[in-house]
Amino acid sequence: MAEKTIKLATFAWEGIDKRGAKVKGESQAASANLVKNELRKQGIVPRRVQKKATRRRGGAINSADIAIFSRQLSTMLSSGVPLVQAFDIIGRGHRKSSMQDMVLGIKADIEAGTSLTEALGKHPLQFDPLVRNLVKAGEQAGILDTLLNKIATYKEKTESLKKKIKKALFTLPRSLQWRLS
């Protein structure tokens, strides 16, 4: 007889602990009822237990995504939108789940008291040292929106140049292509 595998899902929950304080977290279980039972065993009265949505398909984060993100964040900050709220809007509005996860993760780090520079440092593949140092300078000088705008322009120009180089390489005559490799 074959063993039946149980699929676990991730549930976000909120409740009240023994001292009357609000608590929240995530748990993996086969059902919401199992999460509620486990919380009660821990002395937490569950108020809300909700299955987290399954991840949508999304590609890898590229330089163009970072350029768009930088431009959006710059625009929101220059419009007076608070940093955490700007991250929330950008994160929830992005089409790529990988980008959503990263932006909302940075938002959570900032809410926990981490500086924007340190939060970006947790994503070194997406935010190179130049970007992190410019953000640090912007934070310290109070001109974060201006420097984010410059970062977006830099990333856009870099992407445009990469495309031009690729196009030029593909249009070279075959006799010249072998000499370049």
C-alpha positions in Angstrom: 0.0 0.0 0.0 1.4 3.4 -1.0 2.0 6.0 1.6 -0.1 9.1 1.3 1.9 12.4 1.3 0.4 15.3 3.1 0.8 18.7 1.3 1.7 21.5 3.7 0.6 25.0 3.1 1.8 28.3 4.6 -0.7 30.1 6.8 -0.4 33.7 8.0 -2.1 34.1 11.4 -2.9 36.8 14.0 -3.9 36.2 17.6 -3.8 37.3 21.2 -1.2 35.8 23.6 -1.6 35.1 27.3 -0.7 38.7 28.3 -3.3 40.1 25.9 -0.7 41.3 23.4 -1.4 41.0 19.6 0.9 38.5 17.9 1.3 37.4 14.4 3.3 34.9 12.4 3.4 32.2 9.8 3.0 28.4 10.2 3.1 25.5 7.9 0.4 22.9 8.2 -2.0 20.8 6.2 -5.0 22.9 7.2 -6.1 26.1 9.0 -7.7 24.1 11.8 -4.3 22.4 12.6 -2.7 25.9 12.8 -5.5 27.1 15.1 -5.0 24.0 17.4 -1.3 24.5 17.5 -1.7 28.2 18.4 -4.1 27.3 21.2 -1.5 24.8 22.6 0.9 27.7 22.7 -1.5 29.8 24.6 -2.5 32.0 21.7 -6.1 32.8 20.9 -6.2 32.8 17.1 -8.1 35.7 15.6 -7.3 35.2 11.9 -5.7 32.3 10.1 -5.4 32.6 6.3 -3.7 30.5 3.7 -1.0 32.5 1.9 -1.4 32.7 -1.8 0.8 30.4 -3.8 3.6 32.1 -5.6 2.9 33.4 -9.1 5.3 32.8 -11.9 7.9 35.4 -12.2 11.3 35.7 -13.8 14.6 36.7 -12.4 15.1 40.3 -11.4 17.1 42.2 -14.0 18.7 45.6 -14.3 15.6 47.0 -16.1 13.5 46.0 -13.1 15.8 47.8 -10.7 15.7 50.9 -13.0 11.9 50.9 -12.9 11.9 50.3 -9.2 14.4 53.2 -8.6 12.3 55.5 -10.8 9.1 54.6 -9.0 10.6 55.0 -5.6 12.1 58.4 -6.5 8.8 59.7 -7.9 6.9 58.6 -4.8 9.5 60.1 -2.3 9.6 63.4 -4.2 5.8 63.4 -4.1 5.9 63.1 -0.3 4.8 59.5 0.0 6.5 57.9 3.2 9.2 55.4 2.4 7.4 52.3 3.9 4.2 53.2 2.1 6.1 53.6 -1.2 7.6 50.2 -0.8 4.2 48.7 -0.1 2.7 50.3 -3.2 5.6 49.3 -5.5 5.8 45.8 -4.1 2.2 45.0 -4.3 1.9 46.5 -7.8 4.7 44.6 -9.5 4.0 41.9 -12.0 7.0 39.7 -11.1 6.6 37.7 -7.9 10.3 37.7 -7.4 10.4 41.5 -7.5 7.4 41.6 -5.2 9.1 39.4 -2.7 12.3 41.4 -2.7 10.5 44.8 -2.4 8.2 43.7 0.4 11.2 42.0 2.1 13.1 45.3 2.0 10.0 47.0 3.3 9.8 44.6 6.3 13.5 45.2 7.0 12.9 49.0 7.1 9.9 48.5 9.3 12.1 46.5 11.7 14.5 49.5 11.9 17.1 48.7 9.3 18.4 51.5 7.1 17.6 51.4 3.4 21.3 50.9 2.6 21.5 47.9 4.9 18.2 46.4 3.5 19.5 46.8 0.0 22.7 45.2 1.0 20.8 41.9 1.6 20.3 41.8 -2.1 23.8 42.2 -3.6 22.9 40.7 -7.0 20.3 43.3 -7.6 21.9 46.3 -5.9 25.6 46.6 -6.6 28.0 48.6 -4.4 27.7 51.7 -6.5 23.9 51.8 -6.0 24.2 51.0 -2.3 26.7 53.8 -1.8 24.6 56.3 -3.7 21.6 55.4 -1.6 23.7 55.7 1.6 24.8 59.2 0.5 21.2 60.1 -0.4 20.0 59.0 3.0 22.7 60.9 4.8 22.3 64.1 2.8 18.5 64.0 2.7 18.4 63.8 -1.1 17.4 60.2 -1.5 14.7 60.9 -4.2 17.3 62.8 -6.4 19.9 60.1 -6.2 17.3 57.3 -6.8 16.3 59.3 -10.0 20.0 59.4 -11.0 20.3 55.6 -10.3 17.3 54.9 -12.5 18.8 57.0 -15.4 22.1 55.3 -15.0 20.5 51.8 -15.1 18.4 52.7 -18.1 21.4 54.1 -20.0 23.4 51.0 -19.2 20.6 48.7 -20.4 20.3 50.7 -23.6 24.1 50.5 -24.2 24.0 46.7 -23.6 21.3 46.3 -26.2 23.2 48.4 -28.8 26.3 46.4 -28.3 24.4 43.1 -28.7 22.7 44.4 -31.8 26.0 45.5 -33.2 27.6 42.1 -32.6 24.7 40.3 -34.3 24.9 42.5 -37.3 28.7 42.1 -37.9 29.7 40.2 -41.0 30.7 36.6 -40.2 34.2 37.3 -41.4 34.7 39.8 -38.5 32.8 37.9 -35.8 35.5 35.1 -35.5 38.3 37.7 -35.1 36.5 39.3 -32.0 36.1 36.0 -30.1 
